């Protein structure tokens, strides 16, 4: 395990939280704002909640309005993820995070994906592009 | 990132807080993608959505007195007048339609309320640098016309409309537009519907890469609309190429810009059949039929009119389209034929709007997986079927 893992800022912020890994892409619109649970049946995290988690996923999916609206709704109920770690950030996803002040990074050190698992507690400093285990 | 004097003035607030906010967001996006500078855009399209985040952001810009330098065309919300005649509209929903309209009008948008701006009113040329949101429009302008747009969100496109610029990165650069995966289409692409399934299925095989489709012959404009819309429902594909057909892929050499495909995949009839079975609701009785995601073309309206002419539909049928296409349908007699059969052509309207409350909890039929996907949140079930088969089902009341 390394002391710190480098990544690249998309949208700033510093948070601590539990990691939640998704193998599937994320459409924030198909998350129930009341409890942060994913309502997309085919999704690997179906019925799991993203609330307060540092969500790790490969890419965003969905139309050009639904990411922002999904994130906005979650923010209003406080059921938003604490931060997001993404592999491929398209503009729709990145712009939504920036507009809603939601911390987001990409280009995470490859070792991160080997060394961490669901439930691990980490500190993510998106402004400086650093992740540490705590 | 490098900014011109004019861009710096915007960022420093010389043109008001709205323009300042728009420029701040574009700079943040530019920095996220390591863009060296901004470049001017000559067209914009904003995926107005009439949702809370949309209104929140548009009103934030108007409160800061922003006005668009490059006036955008906009996506549909719902047509208040038409829907008040069809159903009861909640006060809060009426309110948000009016407020969204007022905010965008104040920003200087061109109120087209149409998700297919590339067919009429906002048609770019080859190589033109533009900022288009609406995930079914971006792949069309990029792939079919060879214009250059990133996969903008409604808000980032609106920021570009306000400032007249966009960060220079991604699909704006030729070298980032090369094909990456060669997709052999072995499935029989016999109608526009098979392109829906191809679009929805392909991302499962190609992930985030730029596909070059091989084996597609002369797709119709509707087939291309379907392909782009579903590529961005099943996944996230703002640019694709069709070998020997789209302008940046006339040869294999052009399509991959001289490089080799990273890998090759094959898509068969079976893949598309299984995909459809996975996402479609079970066959049986239906309560309604809903079309126009993306907005129907006049040719699609004509197909419906010809099939229902002189007949009575067993269930209500709705077609969403642009106001221009609806007006044309009236002139050409299609609107009357469809109305007499028990159907309705609605303009300026999207399926993902609260005006459809009277259909919640019911089961419909549509030709569009995108229509079925986003209405999950609204508790609507859909059988997904080819257009003609689904109209036949609407006449019979079951599929």
Interface residues (C-beta under 8 A of the other chain):
Chain A: X8 X9 X10 X11 X25 X29 X30 X39 X40 X42 X58 X59 X60 X61 X62 X63 X64 X65 X66 X67 X68 X69 X71 X72 X73 X76 X88 X89 X90 X91 X92 X93 X94 X95 X96 X98 X99 X100
Chain B: X25 X28 X29 X31 X32 X33 X47 X49 X51 X52 X53 X54 X56 X57 X75 X133 X134 X135 X136 X138 X150 X151 X152 X153 X154 X155 X156 X157 X170 X203 X207 X208 X232 X233 X234 X235 X236 X238 X278 X370 X374 X376 X377
